[in-house]
Amino acid sequence: MSSLLYQKLLDIFLDNINNLLYLYKKDMTKEKLYQLIENGATRKCNSCNEVLLVSEFHIKKDIKHNKHYRFNSPCKICANVNRDVNYHKAYQRKRNYKLTTEEYDVKLHFQNYSCAICNIHRDDYSKDFAVDHCHETGKVRALLCNNCNVGLGFFKDSSSIIKKAIAYLDKHK
């Protein structure tokens, strides 16, 4: 093998090794990430085990160190396939309101699958109903459509303010 060809292969190998070392460091700058993307660096997805271009991975910003970035482990396709929206909603309800999916479903059934205030039916509404709760005690009150839930929030959950709003509307019919 000629020394020129050998040197060329060595240069390519060293470039790839440097790219690989940077891929696993967590203190990359955004410029370095974009340089890796431009150079066509590859990375193995930990979900599908395919070796893909780093452009096929989401970039994640390190919150603690504002200027540090890294590539997420699963590729974009695997990240979207593995994302379970219902699991996430159930997790949030359990964490925020200590309400299981079964308890949510029972509440929905007792409300005839309708908003507790305006009575819009779940079939006529595009989203899941929000869990209305007392902000002082944390106690779950009922399930509301987003409009009713936000409306209560704007009125600061105060019945006196809501009564004043009703009086205002009645006065200005």
N, CA, C and O of each residue as an XYZ file, in Angstrom:
692
protein
N       0.854     -1.169      0.000
C       0.000      0.000      0.000
C       0.900      1.233      0.000
O       1.884      1.300      0.736
N       0.550      2.188     -0.824
C       1.384      3.388     -0.911
C       1.233      4.234      0.349
O       0.203      4.191      1.022
N       2.257      4.988      0.649
C       2.236      5.806      1.866
C       1.182      6.910      1.779
O       0.639      7.327      2.802
N       0.891      7.385      0.567
C      -0.126      8.429      0.398
C      -1.520      7.878      0.714
O      -2.311      8.526      1.399
N      -1.807      6.687      0.212
C      -3.086      6.040      0.492
C      -3.194      5.713      1.979
O      -4.239      5.922      2.594
N      -2.112      5.200      2.546
C      -2.076      4.892      3.976
C      -2.367      6.146      4.803
O      -3.159      6.101      5.744
N      -1.728      7.263      4.451
C      -1.930      8.524      5.177
C      -3.381      8.993      5.056
O      -3.964      9.482      6.023
N      -3.954      8.842      3.871
C      -5.340      9.248      3.635
C      -6.287      8.418      4.509
O      -7.190      8.968      5.140
N      -6.083      7.093      4.547
C      -6.909      6.221      5.383
C      -6.742      6.545      6.862
O      -7.718      6.523      7.613
N      -5.538      6.840      7.282
C      -5.274      7.202      8.669
C      -5.989      8.503      9.029
O      -6.562      8.619     10.112
N      -5.955      9.471      8.129
C      -6.651     10.739      8.365
C      -8.156     10.527      8.518
O      -8.779     11.095      9.415
N      -8.735      9.712      7.643
C     -10.175      9.427      7.720
C     -10.496      8.730      9.041
O     -11.474      9.074      9.706
N      -9.680      7.758      9.417
C      -9.885      7.035     10.676
C      -9.818      7.979     11.865
O     -10.671      7.926     12.751
N      -8.808      8.841     11.890
C      -8.651      9.775     13.006
C      -9.811     10.770     13.079
O     -10.261     11.114     14.172
N     -10.293     11.231     11.937
C     -11.458     12.114     11.918
C     -12.675     11.419     12.514
O     -13.405     12.008     13.311
N     -12.892     10.154     12.123
C     -14.041      9.413     12.644
C     -13.907      9.154     14.142
O     -14.896      9.233     14.871
N     -12.709      8.848     14.606
C     -12.482      8.650     16.041
C     -12.788      9.940     16.799
O     -13.444      9.903     17.840
N     -12.318     11.084     16.286
C     -12.609     12.367     16.940
C     -14.103     12.641     16.988
O     -14.621     13.120     17.998
N     -14.799     12.336     15.887
C     -16.251     12.518     15.869
C     -16.921     11.630     16.909
O     -17.822     12.071     17.624
N     -16.479     10.375     16.991
C     -17.057      9.466     17.975
C     -16.802      9.939     19.400
O     -17.694      9.865     20.245
N     -15.605     10.418     19.672
C     -15.309     10.922     21.016
C     -16.208     12.101     21.368
O     -16.693     12.197     22.496
N     -16.433     12.996     20.414
C     -17.305     14.148     20.669
C     -18.751     13.729     20.856
O     -19.485     14.363     21.614
N     -19.173     12.666     20.173
C     -20.562     12.226     20.282
C     -20.915     11.791     21.696
O     -22.068     11.923     22.106
N     -19.963     11.284     22.438
C     -20.264     10.766     23.759
C     -19.914     11.731     24.874
O     -20.178     11.459     26.046
N     -19.322     12.854     24.513
C     -19.088     13.887     25.517
C     -20.371     14.672     25.702
O     -21.124     14.868     24.748
N     -20.624     15.118     26.910
C     -21.856     15.846     27.158
C     -21.644     17.357     27.186
O     -22.582     18.104     27.464
N     -20.447     17.807     26.908
C     -20.191     19.240     26.993
C     -19.913     19.839     25.624
O     -19.037     20.690     25.478
N     -20.661     19.392     24.619
C     -20.474     19.905     23.277
C     -21.172     21.247     23.126
O     -22.222     21.490     23.721
N     -20.584     22.093     22.338
C     -21.236     23.357     22.014
C     -22.152     23.118     20.816
O     -22.031     22.113     20.114
N     -23.055     24.046     20.599
C     -23.967     23.924     19.473
C     -23.196     23.923     18.152
O     -23.562     23.227     17.205
N     -22.129     24.709     18.107
C     -21.312     24.761     16.902
C     -20.710     23.394     16.600
O     -20.678     22.974     15.443
N     -20.230     22.693     17.636
C     -19.631     21.368     17.441
C     -20.680     20.369     16.961
O     -20.398     19.524     16.111
N     -21.899     20.470     17.512
C     -22.954     19.574     17.060
C     -23.246     19.785     15.575
O     -23.366     18.823     14.816
N     -23.358     21.039     15.173
C     -23.646     21.320     13.768
C     -22.476     20.918     12.870
O     -22.678     20.530     11.719
N     -21.271     21.011     13.388
C     -20.101     20.562     12.633
C     -20.168     19.047     12.422
O     -19.865     18.554     11.336
N     -20.562     18.321     13.450
C     -20.710     16.870     13.325
C     -21.794     16.521     12.306
O     -21.643     15.581     11.525
N     -22.890     17.288     12.322
C     -23.968     17.050     11.354
C     -23.465     17.288      9.935
O     -23.712     16.485      9.036
N     -22.759     18.398      9.743
C     -22.224     18.725      8.410
C     -21.214     17.688      7.927
O     -21.161     17.385      6.735
N     -20.412     17.141      8.844
C     -19.392     16.152      8.477
C     -19.972     14.763      8.233
O     -19.258     13.858      7.800
N     -21.262     14.592      8.507
C     -21.899     13.300      8.273
C     -21.548     12.263      9.321
O     -21.479     11.072      9.016
N     -21.324     12.700     10.555
C     -21.018     11.756     11.635
C     -22.219     10.843     11.872
O     -23.363     11.219     11.616
N     -21.936      9.644     12.363
C     -22.998      8.661     12.614
C     -23.041      8.301     14.082
O     -22.108      8.555     14.845
N     -24.159      7.701     14.449
C     -24.359      7.273     15.823
C     -25.330      6.094     15.808
O     -26.170      5.981     14.915
N     -25.206      5.219     16.804
C     -26.079      4.058     16.884
C     -27.271      4.383     17.782
O     -27.105      4.883     18.894
N     -28.468      4.094     17.288
C     -29.690      4.287     18.079
C     -29.773      3.172     19.109
O     -29.592      2.000     18.781
N     -30.049      3.543     20.361
C     -30.109      2.514     21.402
C     -31.442      1.773     21.400
O     -31.642      0.857     22.197
N     -32.350      2.160     20.515
C     -33.649      1.496     20.458
C     -33.726      0.499     19.290
O     -34.052     -0.672     19.484
N     -33.421      0.981     18.077
C     -33.511      0.107     16.899
C     -32.158     -0.474     16.497
O     -32.092     -1.311     15.597
N     -31.075     -0.042     17.153
C     -29.711     -0.503     16.903
C     -29.193     -0.207     15.497
O     -28.230     -0.831     15.049
N     -29.819      0.733     14.800
C     -29.350      1.145     13.479
C     -28.295      2.229     13.643
O     -28.379      3.062     14.546
N     -27.302      2.208     12.762
C     -26.296      3.274     12.738
C     -26.815      4.323     11.756
O     -26.970      4.055     10.564
N     -27.080      5.518     12.277
C     -27.698      6.583     11.480
C     -26.861      7.853     11.552
O     -26.010      8.007     12.428
N     -27.118      8.753     10.620
C     -26.490     10.067     10.688
C     -26.971     10.780     11.949
O     -28.112     10.600     12.375
N     -26.095     11.589     12.543
C     -26.486     12.275     13.782
C     -27.630     13.259     13.548
O     -28.302     13.660     14.499
N     -27.856     13.649     12.310
C     -28.985     14.531     12.005
C     -30.321     13.832     12.238
O     -31.360     14.490     12.294
N     -30.307     12.501     12.374
C     -31.519     11.726     12.647
C     -31.825     11.620     14.141
O     -32.719     10.872     14.536
N     -31.097     12.353     14.966
C     -31.307     12.369     16.412
C     -31.679     13.781     16.856
O     -31.177     14.763     16.310
N     -32.558     13.874     17.844
C     -32.903     15.178     18.402
C     -31.721     15.717     19.201
O     -30.957     14.954     19.791
N     -31.582     17.035     19.211
C     -30.546     17.689     20.009
C     -31.172     18.111     21.326
O     -32.245     18.714     21.353
N     -30.496     17.789     22.409
C     -31.006     18.134     23.733
C     -30.059     19.119     24.388
O     -28.841     18.945     24.355
N     -30.629     20.152     24.980
C     -29.830     21.162     25.665
C     -29.699     20.776     27.134
O     -30.675     20.395     27.779
N     -28.488     20.880     27.646
C     -28.230     20.607     29.055
C     -28.711     21.814     29.861
O     -28.175     22.912     29.711
N     -29.703     21.620     30.702
C     -30.319     22.724     31.447
C     -29.356     23.306     32.468
O     -29.346     24.518     32.683
N     -28.559     22.476     33.092
C     -27.637     22.957     34.121
C     -26.542     23.838     33.535
O     -26.191     24.869     34.109
N     -26.012     23.435     32.403
C     -24.931     24.173     31.744
C     -25.502     24.728     30.450
O     -25.622     24.007     29.459
N     -25.848     25.978     30.457
C     -26.660     26.591     29.414
C     -26.125     26.422     28.000
O     -26.917     26.407     27.058
N     -24.827     26.296     27.813
C     -24.265     26.233     26.460
C     -23.845     24.830     26.048
O     -23.151     24.671     25.044
N     -24.244     23.819     26.793
C     -23.842     22.453     26.485
C     -25.000     21.701     25.848
O     -26.151     21.850     26.259
N     -24.685     20.894     24.842
C     -25.692     20.159     24.097
C     -25.241     18.721     23.905
O     -24.066     18.392     24.065
N     -26.209     17.866     23.554
C     -25.888     16.485     23.208
C     -27.002     15.936     22.329
O     -28.074     16.533     22.225
N     -26.742     14.798     21.699
C     -27.756     14.123     20.910
C     -28.523     13.175     21.817
O     -27.923     12.490     22.646
N     -29.841     13.127     21.670
C     -30.640     12.169     22.428
C     -30.303     10.756     21.997
O     -29.824     10.546     20.883
N     -30.547      9.783     22.867
C     -30.180      8.403     22.577
C     -31.042      7.744     21.510
O     -30.483      7.217     20.548
N     -32.370      7.739     21.617
C     -33.110      7.119     20.521
C     -33.178      8.069     19.325
O     -33.195      9.289     19.492
N     -33.217      7.504     18.125
C     -33.337      8.333     16.924
C     -34.728      8.976     16.893
O     -35.600      8.624     17.687
N     -34.921      9.909     15.979
C     -36.200     10.639     15.904
C     -37.382      9.701     15.655
O     -38.457      9.877     16.228
N     -37.172      8.708     14.798
C     -38.266      7.774     14.486
C     -38.643      6.958     15.711
O     -39.826      6.836     16.032
N     -37.655      6.397     16.400
C     -37.933      5.596     17.599
C     -38.532      6.446     18.710
O     -39.412      5.989     19.440
N     -38.061      7.670     18.839
C     -38.583      8.562     19.878
C     -40.067      8.822     19.650
O     -40.839      8.867     20.607
N     -40.479      8.995     18.385
C     -41.885      9.244     18.095
C     -42.738      7.992     18.239
O     -43.880      8.069     18.692
N     -42.194      6.841     17.858
C     -42.939      5.591     17.971
C     -43.151      5.223     19.437
O     -44.225      4.754     19.814
N     -42.130      5.435     20.257
C     -42.197      5.022     21.657
C     -42.977      5.991     22.538
O     -43.233      5.698     23.706
N     -43.351      7.128     21.992
C     -44.048      8.146     22.775
C     -45.501      7.726     22.960
O     -46.245      7.631     21.984
N     -45.904      7.479     24.172
C     -47.272      7.066     24.469
C     -47.981      8.219     25.164
O     -47.752      8.473     26.347
N     -48.836      8.912     24.433
C     -49.512     10.099     24.944
C     -50.421      9.747     26.122
O     -50.456     10.479     27.112
N     -51.150      8.644     26.027
C     -52.061      8.274     27.105
C     -51.300      7.971     28.395
O     -51.754      8.323     29.484
N     -50.155      7.325     28.271
C     -49.344      7.047     29.453
C     -48.903      8.351     30.092
O     -48.942      8.488     31.315
N     -48.484      9.310     29.275
C     -48.022     10.598     29.786
C     -49.147     11.327     30.518
O     -48.925     11.873     31.599
N     -50.349     11.342     29.944
C     -51.488     11.998     30.593
C     -51.809     11.328     31.920
O     -52.046     12.004     32.920
N     -51.816     10.007     31.930
C     -52.110      9.271     33.161
C     -51.047      9.550     34.223
O     -51.367      9.702     35.402
N     -49.799      9.616     33.807
C     -48.702      9.902     34.731
C     -48.866     11.296     35.343
O     -48.685     11.480     36.547
N     -49.210     12.276     34.498
C     -49.394     13.646     34.990
C     -50.557     13.733     35.969
O     -50.450     14.399     36.998
N     -51.674     13.062     35.656
C     -52.829     13.083     36.576
C     -52.475     12.441     37.911
O     -52.876     12.929     38.968
N     -51.732     11.358     37.860
C     -51.342     10.670     39.094
C     -50.380     11.539     39.900
O     -50.517     11.654     41.118
N     -49.413     12.145     39.228
C     -48.418     12.969     39.914
C     -49.018     14.256     40.464
O     -48.747     14.629     41.606
N     -49.827     14.935     39.665
C     -50.340     16.244     40.062
C     -51.555     16.180     40.984
O     -51.699     17.010     41.881
N     -52.434     15.191     40.764
C     -53.702     15.161     41.505
C     -53.929     13.873     42.282
O     -54.966     13.708     42.924
N     -52.965     12.961     42.227
C     -53.098     11.648     42.879
C     -54.364     10.931     42.394
O     -55.067     10.281     43.167
N     -54.628     11.070     41.100
C     -55.825     10.512     40.482
C     -55.414      9.445     39.474
O     -54.731      9.741     38.493
N     -55.828      8.211     39.714
C     -55.494      7.130     38.791
C     -56.397      7.197     37.560
O     -57.394      7.918     37.547
N     -56.039      6.447     36.542
C     -56.859      6.391     35.330
C     -58.237      5.843     35.642
O     -59.231      6.316     35.092
N     -58.309      4.854     36.515
C     -59.595      4.264     36.890
C     -60.472      5.294     37.606
O     -61.667      5.386     37.328
N     -59.888      6.067     38.525
C     -60.641      7.101     39.239
C     -61.119      8.192     38.277
O     -62.234      8.698     38.408
N     -60.271      8.550     37.315
C     -60.645      9.536     36.302
C     -61.847      9.021     35.502
O     -62.803      9.759     35.267
N     -61.792      7.757     35.089
C     -62.880      7.165     34.309
C     -64.179      7.089     35.106
O     -65.257      7.310     34.553
N     -64.089      6.776     36.419
C     -65.278      6.728     37.280
C     -65.894      8.122     37.393
O     -67.112      8.270     37.294
N     -65.058      9.147     37.600
C     -65.557     10.528     37.665
C     -66.246     10.905     36.362
O     -67.318     11.511     36.368
N     -65.634     10.549     35.262
C     -66.201     10.858     33.954
C     -67.555     10.171     33.774
O     -68.492     10.768     33.243
N     -67.655      8.915     34.216
C     -68.908      8.166     34.122
C     -70.002      8.832     34.960
O     -71.125      8.992     34.481
N     -69.696      9.224     36.200
C     -70.691      9.859     37.070
C     -71.110     11.241     36.568
O     -72.171     11.743     36.940
N     -70.285     11.848     35.731
C     -70.631     13.139     35.126
C     -71.290     12.929     33.761
O     -71.434     13.882     32.995
N     -71.689     11.706     33.451
C     -72.307     11.362     32.168
C     -71.415     11.742     30.986
O     -71.905     12.137     29.928
N     -70.097     11.618     31.180
C     -69.106     11.896     30.145
C     -69.228     13.331     29.619
O     -69.001     13.598     28.439
N     -69.595     14.249     30.529
C     -69.798     15.653     30.175
C     -69.060     16.551     31.151
O     -68.719     16.146     32.263
N     -68.819     17.784     30.710
C     -68.209     18.793     31.571
C     -69.155     19.082     32.726
O     -70.366     19.175     32.526
N     -68.620     19.224     33.924
C     -69.440     19.441     35.119
C     -70.107     20.815     35.126
O     -71.042     21.029     35.897
N     -69.657     21.747     34.295
C     -70.255     23.091     34.286
C     -71.147     23.293     33.059
O     -72.340     23.556     33.210
N     -70.603     23.176     31.869
C     -71.366     23.507     30.656
C     -72.058     22.302     30.016
O     -72.840     22.462     29.079
N     -71.777     21.113     30.510
C     -72.388     19.866     30.040
C     -72.047     19.478     28.610
O     -72.768     18.687     28.001
N     -70.960     20.018     28.060
C     -70.550     19.559     26.729
C     -70.112     18.101     26.859
O     -69.370     17.744     27.774
N     -70.581     17.268     25.933
C     -70.267     15.835     25.992
C     -68.866     15.576     25.452
O     -68.377     16.293     24.580
N     -68.243     14.553     25.979
C     -66.884     14.203     25.565
C     -66.786     13.954     24.063
O     -65.769     14.281     23.449
N     -67.820     13.386     23.469
C     -67.810     13.113     22.026
C     -67.833     14.397     21.194
O     -67.407     14.401     20.039
N     -68.333     15.490     21.789
C     -68.398     16.770     21.083
C     -67.191     17.655     21.391
O     -67.132     18.810     20.970
N     -66.249     17.109     22.117
C     -65.090     17.877     22.558
C     -63.833     17.157     22.110
O     -63.759     15.933     22.221
N     -62.845     17.880     21.608
C     -61.686     17.237     20.990
C     -60.596     16.802     21.965
O     -59.732     16.003     21.602
N     -60.620     17.314     23.201
C     -59.554     16.990     24.157
C     -60.098     16.201     25.342
O     -61.309     16.054     25.508
N     -59.181     15.698     26.161
C     -59.588     15.118     27.443
C     -60.020     16.241     28.357
O     -59.529     17.364     28.246
N     -60.941     15.943     29.265
C     -61.359     16.951     30.228
C     -60.253     17.211     31.246
O     -59.513     16.303     31.625
N     -60.155     18.457     31.677
C     -59.161     18.850     32.674
C     -59.642     18.446     34.060
O     -60.843     18.367     34.315
N     -58.701     18.196     34.941
C     -59.017     17.866     36.329
C     -59.071     19.178     37.108
O     -58.042     19.812     37.344
N     -60.282     19.579     37.507
C     -60.435     20.799     38.303
C     -60.162     20.453     39.762
O     -60.632     19.437     40.274
N     -59.400     21.308     40.414
C     -59.042     21.048     41.807
C     -58.927     22.365     42.563
O     -58.729     23.427     41.972
N     -59.056     22.269     43.883
C     -58.898     23.430     44.750
C     -57.406     23.715     44.872
O     -56.624     22.826     45.208
N     -57.016     24.948     44.600
C     -55.590     25.297     44.645
C     -55.071     25.421     46.067
O     -53.861     25.389     46.288
N     -55.971     25.563     47.036
C     -55.535     25.656     48.435
C     -55.346     24.274     49.059
O     -54.347     24.017     49.731
N     -56.326     23.379     48.826
C     -56.261     22.059     49.461
C     -55.724     20.977     48.536
O     -55.249     19.940     48.998
N     -55.801     21.219     47.222
C     -55.380     20.208     46.253
C     -56.456     19.180     45.964
O     -56.239     18.274     45.159
N     -57.622     19.301     46.607
C     -58.701     18.330     46.451
C     -59.312     18.434     45.049
O     -59.607     19.527     44.565
N     -59.494     17.272     44.409
C     -60.095     17.216     43.083
C     -61.589     17.472     43.217
O     -62.261     16.858     44.045
N     -62.114     18.404     42.378
C     -63.542     18.729     42.427
C     -64.321     17.989     41.350
O     -65.263     17.258     41.659
N     -63.937     18.170     40.089
C     -64.669     17.556     38.978
C     -63.802     17.621     37.730
O     -62.670     18.103     37.760
N     -64.366     17.119     36.627
C     -63.693     17.181     35.329
C     -64.403     18.233     34.484
O     -65.628     18.235     34.370
N     -63.615     19.123     33.896
C     -64.161     20.248     33.144
C     -63.544     20.312     31.754
O     -62.427     19.848     31.528
N     -64.302     20.899     30.826
C     -63.713     21.198     29.526
C     -62.696     22.321     29.743
O     -62.717     22.997     30.772
N     -61.831     22.508     28.790
C     -60.769     23.494     28.939
C     -61.317     24.908     29.132
O     -60.787     25.669     29.942
N     -62.377     25.270     28.393
C     -62.949     26.614     28.519
C     -63.442     26.883     29.937
O     -63.165     27.943     30.499
N     -64.160     25.946     30.507
C     -64.686     26.135     31.865
C     -63.554     26.140     32.892
O     -63.576     26.923     33.842
N     -62.581     25.278     32.701
C     -61.459     25.214     33.627
C     -60.647     26.507     33.615
O     -60.287     27.028     34.671
N     -60.361     27.021     32.427
C     -59.611     28.270     32.305
C     -60.447     29.432     32.836
O     -59.922     30.340     33.479
N     -61.765     29.399     32.559
C     -62.656     30.447     33.057
C     -62.613     30.549     34.574
O     -62.510     31.644     35.128
N     -62.690     29.402     35.245
C     -62.584     29.408     36.711
C     -61.243     29.970     37.154
O     -61.162     30.700     38.141
N     -60.204     29.629     36.427
C     -58.876     30.132     36.758
C     -58.795     31.643     36.628
O     -58.194     32.314     37.467
N     -59.407     32.180     35.566
C     -59.401     33.630     35.384
C     -60.174     34.344     36.482
O     -59.846     35.471     36.853
N     -61.210     33.675     37.002
C     -61.981     34.245     38.111
C     -61.379     33.876     39.466
O     -61.996     34.085     40.510
N     -60.176     33.330     39.430
C     -59.407     32.998     40.639
C     -60.165     32.057     41.584
O     -59.987     32.113     42.801
N     -61.001     31.204     41.017
C     -61.808     30.246     41.795
C     -62.632     30.935     42.875
O     -62.955     30.328     43.896
N     -62.971     32.189     42.654
C     -63.700     32.986     43.650
C     -65.167     33.086     43.266
O     -65.499     33.648     42.222
N     -66.052     32.544     44.105
C     -67.486     32.605     43.812
C     -67.997     34.043     43.862
O     -68.935     34.379     43.139
N     -67.405     34.900     44.696
C     -67.862     36.298     44.759
C     -67.544     37.037     43.454
O     -68.350     37.840     42.984
N     -66.380     36.768     42.874
C     -66.046     37.402     41.594
C     -66.965     36.869     40.494
O     -67.399     37.627     39.628
N     -67.258     35.579     40.525
C     -68.150     34.982     39.523
C     -69.556     35.570     39.653
O     -70.205     35.851     38.645
N     -70.030     35.758     40.891
C     -71.355     36.377     41.117
C     -71.374     37.802     40.574
O     -72.369     38.227     39.987
N     -70.285     38.539     40.763
C     -70.201     39.908     40.223
C     -70.231     39.878     38.700
O     -70.856     40.733     38.074
N     -69.564     38.907     38.107
C     -69.570     38.774     36.652
C     -70.973     38.449     36.145
O     -71.398     38.972     35.114
N     -71.694     37.589     36.865
C     -73.078     37.254     36.483
C     -73.952     38.501     36.571
O     -74.741     38.773     35.666
N     -73.814     39.261     37.661
C     -74.586     40.496     37.823
C     -74.265     41.479     36.704
O     -75.163     42.139     36.180
N     -73.019     41.577     36.344
C     -72.580     42.459     35.262
C     -73.242     42.051     33.953
O     -73.774     42.897     33.234
N     -73.212     40.744     33.638
C     -73.825     40.268     32.396
C     -75.327     40.498     32.381
O     -75.884     40.886     31.354
N     -76.000     40.260     33.523
C     -77.451     40.475     33.619
C     -77.778     41.961     33.426
O     -78.772     42.306     32.787
N     -76.959     42.804     33.967
C     -77.180     44.257     33.867
C     -77.027     44.751     32.428
O     -77.736     45.665     32.008
N     -76.123     44.164     31.690
C     -75.801     44.645     30.343
C     -76.324     43.723     29.245
O     -75.654     43.520     28.233
N     -77.514     43.169     29.440
C     -78.103     42.286     28.415
C     -78.503     43.080     27.210
O     -79.015     42.518     26.242
